[in-house]
Amino acid sequence: FLTAEDACGGTMRGSSGIISSPNFPNEYHNNADCTWTVVAEPGDTISLIFTDFQMEEKYDYLEVEGSEPPTIWLSGMNIPPPVISNKNWLRLHFVTDSNHRYRGFSAHYQG
């Protein structure tokens, strides 16, 4: 079971874990640029379930690659539906601009 709160990005292995934005549940930083790659066993898929989601609409966003559609772009104040990978990896790219800060996101992944 892994936690990637302090690190801004990195590779997450293992069958389950939590990924959250830097500083969560406090406000994330301005000008953040974090990439996490979740890698499961070959042949497995990964489900990503959001438990918290709060970011500045349009300007701060989380981009998820490796699912269907190939790139999912998430922003705003609503908790997104679960994301299921179509291979054994998912990539999360979190980007924020230079003003307004919110709580960010927290998600639980499972291989």
HELIX and SHEET records of a PDB file:
SHEET    1   A 5 LEU A   2  THR A   3  0                                        
SHEET    2   A 5 SER A  16  SER A  20  1                                        
SHEET    3   A 5 GLY A 104  GLN A 110 -1                                        
SHEET    4   A 5 SER A  47  GLN A  54 -1                                        
SHEET    5   A 5 VAL A  83  ILE A  84 -1                                        
SHEET    1   B 5 GLY A  10  ARG A  13  0                                        
SHEET    2   B 5 ASP A  33  VAL A  39  1                                        
SHEET    3   B 5 TRP A  89  VAL A  95 -1                                        
SHEET    4   B 5 TYR A  61  GLU A  65 -1                                        
SHEET    5   B 5 THR A  71  LEU A  74 -1                                        
END                                                                             
